[in-house]
Amino acid sequence: VQLVESGGGLVQPGGSLRLSCEASGFTFSYYDMRWYRQGPGKERELVASISRTGISTNYADSVKGRFTISRDNAKSTMYLQMNSLKPEDTAVFYCRTQNCWGQGTQVTVSS
């Protein structure tokens, strides 16, 4: 199992970013997927999850209405569209499945 995140960067408050998680080494469409984040000095927390088919999604209260999780099973890729970003969204974002983690991608929200 390999998970590779990308799309992080520096963005101003109110801005947007789209993260990607490219998966390999397993049948992507068979598994639920999750996005986590870990801010400076904070514990890692679940941000959003998506079912195998993409029909069912769930979000942390802190990101509801601002973040959208999605997946493209044909491309073995999961996405996290992040809008209206706030400084408190600054974190390393990780994708996860089957007890495996990606290496993470840094998101920094600052003016």
Helices and strands as residue ranges (DSSP letters): E 2-6, E 9-11, E 17-24, G 28-30, E 33-38, E 45-50, E 57-59, E 67-72, E 77-82, G 87-89, E 91-97, E 100-101, E 105-109
